[in-house]
Amino acid sequence: MNVTVFGATGAIGALTVAELLERGHQVTAYARNPAKVPASWGNRVRVVIGEMSDADAIDSAVAGADAVVSALGPSMDRKAAGLPLVARTGHVTDAMKRHGVCRYVGHATPAILDPHEKPTPVTRLIGFIPRTFMRRAYDEITGLTGLITASGLDWTIVRFIALKNTPKQARVRTGFFGTDKLGFAVSRADIAAFTAAQVDDTTYIRRAPAISN
């Protein structure tokens, strides 16, 4: 499959590109800063450089794709203002619709519930913290998720809590709070592997599975 990855040079995004290549996919990576493009990609990855506000560059990156992966997340900078991530994701979904691309895989936290999930003590806690201390980032995640779930796309949103910079682990748990046994910590490498696997897996279409080690 041809897969376009946004946030491709970030910590999880770069790992996701590597996983997609290992699975035999052709990858287009959208990056803001050419200096951050890994030399290891060589000619194996088509790179499109542009700001996330550049609708034309985003359109070019999405053209010809079979699926889109977004490893974008909200800025934690306390000086940031507005909801730019929501607007930027709108450029992505608009381009997907123009080019007939239906499959979208993105990221969030359990502060956002799966459509079939009921609140649990964990999801209430994970929602309370950002609502109270990181309100703008929380509004970005909820706004982005609302945009995606209302888009009509075949979306999957991968949710996680405490990130670790460790290799892929022997034990990976996925599922939903209230019905499955899930932990808190998870390696970025396992998130990347699970995200890449969703591109051509229909198990979690229009669902928001959580992942932990």
ABEGO torsion letter per residue (X at the ends): XBBBBBGAABAAAAAAAAAAAAAGBBBBBBBABAAABBAAAEAABBBBBEBAABAAAAAAAABGBABBBBABBBBABAABBEBAAAAAAAAAAAAAAAAGBABBBBBBBAABBBAABBBBAAAAAAAAAAAAABAAAAAAAAAAAAAAAAAGBBBBBBBBBBBBBBBBBABBBBEBBGABBBBABBBAAAAAAAAAAAAABAAABGBBBBBBX
